[in-house]
Amino acid sequence: MRSKRRVLVWRARGSWLVAALLLALGGAAHATSPASGTAGAAGGAAVASDEAVWKDFIDWLPSAPVSQTPQPIFDLYRQRLVAQGATPGEADRRLGLVLGGMRARTDGWRVMFNKIYTAPNGGFSTEPSALLVGAVSERTPGRALDVGAGQGRNSVFLAMRGWNVTGFDISDEGLKVAQQNAKKAGVKIATVVQSLQSFDMGRGQWDLIVITYEPAPLVSRDYVQKLATALRPGGLVVVESFASDAGAKQRRPVDIDPQEMLRAFLAAPDLRVLRFEDVVGTPEWTRDKTRLTRLVVEKRAR
């Protein structure tokens, strides 16, 4: 059953922002990290270890068909498990482990997103983020970092507005398309094939950091402090992603708990929140309405 709706009113620079807080619906299994151990299965069937589950998924992933979005790939993997004799409960458990693993491990992302970014008629928006467009509308262009740049929709938009843009992504196929799109638009962007975990954002490097639908640990105070350190005074961080509560079942790898994220950013003394939303809306990666969170923060000027 859907929980009762609560409404949060957030004030930033004299304007009121209303965010509807909705609890995510439960699914079939908890998303657990692949390093967390083993779990029981119905009927006393043999239970694969967490590492065995992850290896099975990674070994199978290259054979998965090209897909417009990640969800069909996960659905196909679950169907394969059932076809091979796993009970529905055990299939859900293993899928939960895979989803949890995708939050912390990088070896699946490159294969998956190379398939997605080479799919015809992708199921994601190729337009720049509306949140980003609004956030920079009155900003003087500077140095921008596009985290998980993909095909470069945000990078190219920013470059066309005069920003000096660097985008990084684990998908070399995505960044190849990003460079093609930049060339078509008559702009230049720098692209780096690197994972979220390995890319060094540096200190005082950026006037803008964009993070949209990327499994960044935005509920971690340490990671938020890295973002603050990487920003120049007056710089912005712009975030949009899928949302669910931390304890929700079958969480997508890019789901963020809005309240935990908000607390992490409020704890950073150099940052102030300009905009925060926890709403139901149409995401940029599917056409179905779902729970989303959006955030814009600014580094305080010294």
Disulfide bonds with the S-S distance in Angstrom:
none
